[in-house]
Amino acid sequence: MPADRERRDGVLGWLHSVARAHVEVALDHPVALIANALGSPPDDVIAAAHDHGIAVAALAGKAEHAARHVSRGVDIVVAQGYEAGGHTGEIASMVLVPEVVDAVGPGVPVLAAGGIGSGRQIVAALALGATGVWMGSYWLTTQEYTIGTGVPGLRDALLAATSSDTVRRASTAASRPGCSRTNGPGPGGARCSGAVADAAANLLVSEAHQRLMDSGNPAVSRCRSARSSAG
Protein backbone atom coordinates (compact mmCIF):
# COMPACT_ATOMS: atom_id res chain seq x y z
CA MET A 1 0.00 0.00 0.00
CA PRO A 2 1.26 3.57 -0.66
CA ALA A 3 2.68 5.22 2.43
CA ASP A 4 0.12 8.03 2.30
CA ARG A 5 -2.83 5.63 1.89
CA GLU A 6 -5.02 5.14 4.95
CA ARG A 7 -5.08 1.49 5.93
CA ARG A 8 -8.28 -0.21 7.06
CA ASP A 9 -7.90 -2.90 9.67
CA GLY A 10 -8.99 -6.40 8.76
CA VAL A 11 -10.91 -8.51 11.23
CA LEU A 12 -8.51 -10.06 13.73
CA GLY A 13 -11.11 -11.81 15.83
CA TRP A 14 -13.96 -11.10 18.19
CA LEU A 15 -12.91 -9.93 21.63
CA HIS A 16 -15.15 -10.29 24.69
CA SER A 17 -14.23 -6.78 25.82
CA VAL A 18 -15.12 -5.29 22.43
CA ALA A 19 -18.50 -7.03 22.36
CA ARG A 20 -19.41 -5.77 25.81
CA ALA A 21 -18.35 -2.23 24.90
CA HIS A 22 -20.71 -2.37 21.91
CA VAL A 23 -23.55 -3.56 24.13
CA GLU A 24 -22.93 -0.72 26.57
CA VAL A 25 -23.12 1.81 23.73
CA ALA A 26 -26.34 0.24 22.46
CA LEU A 27 -27.95 0.37 25.89
CA ASP A 28 -27.30 4.11 26.04
CA HIS A 29 -29.36 4.67 22.88
CA PRO A 30 -33.03 4.11 22.02
CA VAL A 31 -32.46 0.88 20.09
CA ALA A 32 -35.22 -1.66 19.62
CA LEU A 33 -33.18 -4.83 19.16
CA ILE A 34 -29.81 -6.37 20.02
CA ALA A 35 -28.88 -9.36 17.85
CA ASN A 36 -26.09 -11.89 18.28
CA ALA A 37 -24.79 -13.86 15.30
CA LEU A 38 -22.74 -16.61 16.92
CA GLY A 39 -24.68 -18.21 19.76
CA SER A 40 -26.84 -16.70 22.46
CA PRO A 41 -25.64 -13.51 24.15
CA PRO A 42 -24.38 -13.99 27.72
CA ASP A 43 -27.14 -14.20 30.32
CA ASP A 44 -26.25 -10.85 31.88
CA VAL A 45 -26.39 -9.14 28.46
CA ILE A 46 -29.84 -10.57 27.81
CA ALA A 47 -30.98 -9.43 31.26
CA ALA A 48 -29.56 -5.94 30.76
CA ALA A 49 -31.27 -5.60 27.39
CA HIS A 50 -34.60 -6.67 28.86
CA ASP A 51 -34.15 -4.23 31.75
CA HIS A 52 -33.91 -1.48 29.13
CA GLY A 53 -36.96 -2.74 27.26
CA ILE A 54 -34.84 -4.01 24.35
CA ALA A 55 -35.63 -7.28 22.59
CA VAL A 56 -32.85 -9.79 21.97
CA ALA A 57 -32.39 -11.87 18.81
CA ALA A 58 -29.95 -14.62 17.96
CA LEU A 59 -29.13 -16.45 14.73
CA ALA A 60 -29.52 -20.21 14.51
CA GLY A 61 -28.34 -22.71 11.93
CA LYS A 62 -30.04 -25.72 13.54
CA ALA A 63 -33.34 -26.30 15.30
CA GLU A 64 -31.59 -27.30 18.53
CA HIS A 65 -29.66 -24.02 18.49
CA ALA A 66 -32.95 -22.15 18.21
CA ALA A 67 -34.47 -24.04 21.14
CA ARG A 68 -31.37 -23.30 23.21
CA HIS A 69 -31.64 -19.59 22.40
CA VAL A 70 -35.22 -19.51 23.64
CA SER A 71 -34.32 -21.36 26.83
CA ARG A 72 -31.70 -18.67 27.50
CA GLY A 73 -34.26 -15.88 27.18
CA VAL A 74 -33.80 -14.81 23.54
CA ASP A 75 -36.96 -13.15 22.19
CA ILE A 76 -36.53 -13.58 18.42
CA VAL A 77 -34.80 -16.38 16.52
CA VAL A 78 -33.25 -15.75 13.12
CA ALA A 79 -33.22 -19.04 11.20
CA GLN A 80 -30.26 -18.62 8.86
CA GLY A 81 -29.75 -21.15 6.10
CA TYR A 82 -26.44 -21.81 4.40
CA GLU A 83 -27.43 -19.63 1.45
CA ALA A 84 -26.66 -16.63 3.63
CA GLY A 85 -23.53 -14.50 3.33
CA GLY A 86 -21.20 -14.70 6.29
CA HIS A 87 -21.04 -17.41 8.93
CA THR A 88 -23.61 -20.12 8.26
CA GLY A 89 -24.56 -23.66 9.18
CA GLU A 90 -25.05 -26.64 6.88
CA ILE A 91 -28.85 -26.64 6.42
CA ALA A 92 -30.66 -24.88 3.57
CA SER A 93 -33.24 -22.22 4.39
CA MET A 94 -36.10 -24.21 2.82
CA VAL A 95 -35.49 -27.01 5.31
CA LEU A 96 -34.27 -24.99 8.28
CA VAL A 97 -37.04 -22.40 8.62
CA PRO A 98 -39.96 -24.79 9.25
CA GLU A 99 -37.77 -26.89 11.55
CA VAL A 100 -36.98 -23.84 13.67
CA VAL A 101 -40.58 -22.66 13.66
CA ASP A 102 -41.69 -26.06 14.98
CA ALA A 103 -38.86 -26.22 17.52
CA VAL A 104 -39.55 -22.88 19.22
CA GLY A 105 -43.33 -22.98 19.09
CA PRO A 106 -45.93 -20.36 18.21
CA GLY A 107 -44.95 -17.89 20.94
CA VAL A 108 -41.51 -17.04 19.51
CA PRO A 109 -41.13 -14.95 16.32
CA VAL A 110 -38.87 -16.56 13.73
CA LEU A 111 -37.18 -14.51 11.01
CA ALA A 112 -35.95 -16.35 7.92
CA ALA A 113 -32.48 -15.51 6.59
CA GLY A 114 -30.31 -16.80 3.77
CA GLY A 115 -30.97 -16.44 0.05
CA ILE A 116 -33.74 -13.86 0.46
CA GLY A 117 -33.54 -10.97 -1.98
CA SER A 118 -36.96 -10.51 -3.53
CA GLY A 119 -40.63 -10.24 -2.69
CA ARG A 120 -41.25 -13.78 -3.92
CA GLN A 121 -38.65 -15.13 -1.52
CA ILE A 122 -40.18 -13.16 1.34
CA VAL A 123 -43.59 -14.68 0.57
CA ALA A 124 -41.97 -18.13 0.48
CA ALA A 125 -40.44 -17.53 3.90
CA LEU A 126 -43.81 -16.56 5.32
CA ALA A 127 -45.33 -19.70 3.80
CA LEU A 128 -42.69 -21.74 5.66
CA GLY A 129 -43.96 -20.28 8.92
CA ALA A 130 -41.58 -17.38 9.47
CA THR A 131 -42.91 -14.18 11.00
CA GLY A 132 -40.69 -12.10 8.74
CA VAL A 133 -37.26 -12.07 7.13
CA TRP A 134 -33.74 -10.94 8.03
CA MET A 135 -31.78 -9.58 5.07
CA GLY A 136 -28.11 -8.69 5.01
CA SER A 137 -26.19 -8.97 1.73
CA TYR A 138 -29.08 -7.37 -0.14
CA TRP A 139 -28.36 -4.01 1.49
CA LEU A 140 -24.80 -3.98 0.16
CA THR A 141 -26.34 -3.15 -3.22
CA THR A 142 -27.93 0.11 -2.07
CA GLN A 143 -26.81 3.62 -2.88
CA GLU A 144 -26.46 4.32 0.84
CA TYR A 145 -23.86 1.58 1.18
CA THR A 146 -21.83 3.00 -1.68
CA ILE A 147 -21.92 6.47 -0.13
CA GLY A 148 -20.68 5.10 3.17
CA THR A 149 -17.81 3.04 1.76
CA GLY A 150 -16.79 4.66 -1.51
CA VAL A 151 -16.49 1.25 -3.20
CA PRO A 152 -19.11 1.15 -6.00
CA GLY A 153 -17.21 -1.70 -7.65
CA LEU A 154 -18.35 -4.04 -4.87
CA ARG A 155 -21.98 -3.08 -5.38
CA ASP A 156 -21.73 -3.52 -9.15
CA ALA A 157 -20.09 -6.91 -8.69
CA LEU A 158 -22.85 -8.10 -6.37
CA LEU A 159 -25.53 -6.96 -8.81
CA ALA A 160 -23.79 -8.79 -11.65
CA ALA A 161 -23.21 -11.99 -9.68
CA THR A 162 -25.33 -15.10 -10.14
CA SER A 163 -26.19 -17.90 -7.73
CA SER A 164 -23.33 -19.97 -9.15
CA ASP A 165 -20.78 -17.30 -8.11
CA THR A 166 -21.16 -18.07 -4.43
CA VAL A 167 -18.30 -19.98 -2.82
CA ARG A 168 -17.70 -21.15 0.73
CA ARG A 169 -14.45 -21.11 2.61
CA ALA A 170 -13.09 -21.82 6.06
CA SER A 171 -12.62 -18.84 8.35
CA THR A 172 -11.57 -17.92 11.87
CA ALA A 173 -14.79 -19.21 13.44
CA ALA A 174 -16.30 -22.67 13.55
CA SER A 175 -18.67 -21.90 10.70
CA ARG A 176 -18.31 -21.37 6.98
CA PRO A 177 -18.77 -17.92 5.47
CA GLY A 178 -20.36 -17.55 2.07
CA CYS A 179 -18.49 -15.35 -0.39
CA SER A 180 -18.69 -14.49 -4.06
CA ARG A 181 -15.81 -15.32 -6.37
CA THR A 182 -13.06 -12.80 -7.08
CA ASN A 183 -10.33 -12.64 -9.69
CA GLY A 184 -7.66 -11.81 -7.17
CA PRO A 185 -6.05 -13.18 -4.02
CA GLY A 186 -8.22 -12.71 -0.99
CA PRO A 187 -11.20 -14.12 0.87
CA GLY A 188 -13.12 -16.27 -1.59
CA GLY A 189 -10.60 -15.63 -4.39
CA ALA A 190 -9.48 -18.28 -6.83
CA ARG A 191 -5.90 -18.09 -5.57
CA CYS A 192 -6.76 -18.19 -1.86
CA SER A 193 -5.69 -21.70 -0.87
CA GLY A 194 -6.76 -23.70 2.14
CA ALA A 195 -3.31 -23.19 3.62
CA VAL A 196 -4.14 -19.59 4.51
CA ALA A 197 -7.79 -20.15 5.42
CA ASP A 198 -7.02 -20.19 9.11
CA ALA A 199 -6.82 -17.74 11.98
CA ALA A 200 -4.09 -15.73 10.22
CA ALA A 201 -5.91 -15.42 6.88
CA ASN A 202 -7.24 -11.90 7.46
CA LEU A 203 -3.79 -10.70 8.47
CA LEU A 204 -2.32 -12.07 5.26
CA VAL A 205 -4.89 -10.68 2.83
CA SER A 206 -6.16 -7.46 4.45
CA GLU A 207 -4.06 -5.14 2.24
CA ALA A 208 -4.89 -7.10 -0.93
CA HIS A 209 -8.55 -7.00 0.01
CA GLN A 210 -8.41 -3.23 0.46
CA ARG A 211 -6.79 -2.79 -2.96
CA LEU A 212 -9.52 -4.93 -4.54
CA MET A 213 -12.23 -2.84 -2.93
CA ASP A 214 -10.52 0.42 -3.88
CA SER A 215 -10.10 -0.60 -7.52
CA GLY A 216 -13.73 0.11 -8.41
CA ASN A 217 -13.52 -2.78 -10.88
CA PRO A 218 -16.34 -5.30 -10.49
CA ALA A 219 -14.17 -7.98 -12.09
CA VAL A 220 -11.87 -8.00 -9.07
CA SER A 221 -14.18 -6.64 -6.38
CA ARG A 222 -16.69 -9.45 -6.21
CA CYS A 223 -16.20 -10.57 -2.64
CA ARG A 224 -18.99 -10.77 -0.13
CA SER A 225 -16.76 -11.21 2.87
CA ALA A 226 -18.01 -12.33 6.24
CA ARG A 227 -15.80 -9.83 8.02
CA SER A 228 -18.71 -7.96 9.58
CA SER A 229 -20.76 -10.97 10.60
CA ALA A 230 -18.65 -12.34 13.41
CA GLY A 231 -20.56 -10.33 16.02
C-alpha positions in Angstrom: 0.0 0.0 0.0 1.3 3.6 -0.7 2.7 5.2 2.4 0.1 8.0 2.3 -2.8 5.6 1.9 -5.0 5.1 5.0 -5.1 1.5 5.9 -8.3 -0.2 7.1 -7.9 -2.9 9.7 -9.0 -6.4 8.8 -10.9 -8.5 11.2 -8.5 -10.1 13.7 -11.1 -11.8 15.8 -14.0 -11.1 18.2 -12.9 -9.9 21.6 -15.2 -10.3 24.7 -14.2 -6.8 25.8 -15.1 -5.3 22.4 -18.5 -7.0 22.4 -19.4 -5.8 25.8 -18.4 -2.2 24.9 -20.7 -2.4 21.9 -23.5 -3.6 24.1 -22.9 -0.7 26.6 -23.1 1.8 23.7 -26.3 0.2 22.5 -28.0 0.4 25.9 -27.3 4.1 26.0 -29.4 4.7 22.9 -33.0 4.1 22.0 -32.5 0.9 20.1 -35.2 -1.7 19.6 -33.2 -4.8 19.2 -29.8 -6.4 20.0 -28.9 -9.4 17.8 -26.1 -11.9 18.3 -24.8 -13.9 15.3 -22.7 -16.6 16.9 -24.7 -18.2 19.8 -26.8 -16.7 22.5 -25.6 -13.5 24.1 -24.4 -14.0 27.7 -27.1 -14.2 30.3 -26.2 -10.8 31.9 -26.4 -9.1 28.5 -29.8 -10.6 27.8 -31.0 -9.4 31.3 -29.6 -5.9 30.8 -31.3 -5.6 27.4 -34.6 -6.7 28.9 -34.2 -4.2 31.8 -33.9 -1.5 29.1 -37.0 -2.7 27.3 -34.8 -4.0 24.3 -35.6 -7.3 22.6 -32.9 -9.8 22.0 -32.4 -11.9 18.8 -29.9 -14.6 18.0 -29.1 -16.4 14.7 -29.5 -20.2 14.5 -28.3 -22.7 11.9 -30.0 -25.7 13.5 -33.3 -26.3 15.3 -31.6 -27.3 18.5 -29.7 -24.0 18.5 -32.9 -22.1 18.2 -34.5 -24.0 21.1 -31.4 -23.3 23.2 -31.6 -19.6 22.4 -35.2 -19.5 23.6 -34.3 -21.4 26.8 -31.7 -18.7 27.5 -34.3 -15.9 27.2 -33.8 -14.8 23.5 -37.0 -13.2 22.2 -36.5 -13.6 18.4 -34.8 -16.4 16.5 -33.3 -15.8 13.1 -33.2 -19.0 11.2 -30.3 -18.6 8.9 -29.7 -21.2 6.1 -26.4 -21.8 4.4 -27.4 -19.6 1.5 -26.7 -16.6 3.6 -23.5 -14.5 3.3 -21.2 -14.7 6.3 -21.0 -17.4 8.9 -23.6 -20.1 8.3 -24.6 -23.7 9.2 -25.1 -26.6 6.9 -28.8 -26.6 6.4 -30.7 -24.9 3.6 -33.2 -22.2 4.4 -36.1 -24.2 2.8 -35.5 -27.0 5.3 -34.3 -25.0 8.3 -37.0 -22.4 8.6 -40.0 -24.8 9.2 -37.8 -26.9 11.6 -37.0 -23.8 13.7 -40.6 -22.7 13.7 -41.7 -26.1 15.0 -38.9 -26.2 17.5 -39.6 -22.9 19.2 -43.3 -23.0 19.1 -45.9 -20.4 18.2 -44.9 -17.9 20.9 -41.5 -17.0 19.5 -41.1 -15.0 16.3 -38.9 -16.6 13.7 -37.2 -14.5 11.0 -35.9 -16.4 7.9 -32.5 -15.5 6.6 -30.3 -16.8 3.8 -31.0 -16.4 0.1 -33.7 -13.9 0.5 -33.5 -11.0 -2.0 -37.0 -10.5 -3.5 -40.6 -10.2 -2.7 -41.2 -13.8 -3.9 -38.7 -15.1 -1.5 -40.2 -13.2 1.3 -43.6 -14.7 0.6 -42.0 -18.1 0.5 -40.4 -17.5 3.9 -43.8 -16.6 5.3 -45.3 -19.7 3.8 -42.7 -21.7 5.7 -44.0 -20.3 8.9 -41.6 -17.4 9.5 -42.9 -14.2 11.0 -40.7 -12.1 8.7 -37.3 -12.1 7.1 -33.7 -10.9 8.0 -31.8 -9.6 5.1 -28.1 -8.7 5.0 -26.2 -9.0 1.7 -29.1 -7.4 -0.1 -28.4 -4.0 1.5 -24.8 -4.0 0.2 -26.3 -3.1 -3.2 -27.9 0.1 -2.1 -26.8 3.6 -2.9 -26.5 4.3 0.8 -23.9 1.6 1.2 -21.8 3.0 -1.7 -21.9 6.5 -0.1 -20.7 5.1 3.2 -17.8 3.0 1.8 -16.8 4.7 -1.5 -16.5 1.2 -3.2 -19.1 1.1 -6.0 -17.2 -1.7 -7.6 -18.3 -4.0 -4.9 -22.0 -3.1 -5.4 -21.7 -3.5 -9.2 -20.1 -6.9 -8.7 -22.9 -8.1 -6.4 -25.5 -7.0 -8.8 -23.8 -8.8 -11.7 -23.2 -12.0 -9.7 -25.3 -15.1 -10.1 -26.2 -17.9 -7.7 -23.3 -20.0 -9.1 -20.8 -17.3 -8.1 -21.2 -18.1 -4.4 -18.3 -20.0 -2.8 -17.7 -21.2 0.7 -14.4 -21.1 2.6 -13.1 -21.8 6.1 -12.6 -18.8 8.4 -11.6 -17.9 11.9 -14.8 -19.2 13.4 -16.3 -22.7 13.5 -18.7 -21.9 10.7 -18.3 -21.4 7.0 -18.8 -17.9 5.5 -20.4 -17.6 2.1 -18.5 -15.3 -0.4 -18.7 -14.5 -4.1 -15.8 -15.3 -6.4 -13.1 -12.8 -7.1 -10.3 -12.6 -9.7 -7.7 -11.8 -7.2 -6.1 -13.2 -4.0 -8.2 -12.7 -1.0 -11.2 -14.1 0.9 -13.1 -16.3 -1.6 -10.6 -15.6 -4.4 -9.5 -18.3 -6.8 -5.9 -18.1 -5.6 -6.8 -18.2 -1.9 -5.7 -21.7 -0.9 -6.8 -23.7 2.1 -3.3 -23.2 3.6 -4.1 -19.6 4.5 -7.8 -20.2 5.4 -7.0 -20.2 9.1 -6.8 -17.7 12.0 -4.1 -15.7 10.2 -5.9 -15.4 6.9 -7.2 -11.9 7.5 -3.8 -10.7 8.5 -2.3 -12.1 5.3 -4.9 -10.7 2.8 -6.2 -7.5 4.4 -4.1 -5.1 2.2 -4.9 -7.1 -0.9 -8.6 -7.0 0.0 -8.4 -3.2 0.5 -6.8 -2.8 -3.0 -9.5 -4.9 -4.5 -12.2 -2.8 -2.9 -10.5 0.4 -3.9 -10.1 -0.6 -7.5 -13.7 0.1 -8.4 -13.5 -2.8 -10.9 -16.3 -5.3 -10.5 -14.2 -8.0 -12.1 -11.9 -8.0 -9.1 -14.2 -6.6 -6.4 -16.7 -9.4 -6.2 -16.2 -10.6 -2.6 -19.0 -10.8 -0.1 -16.8 -11.2 2.9 -18.0 -12.3 6.2 -15.8 -9.8 8.0 -18.7 -8.0 9.6 -20.8 -11.0 10.6 -18.7 -12.3 13.4 -20.6 -10.3 16.0 
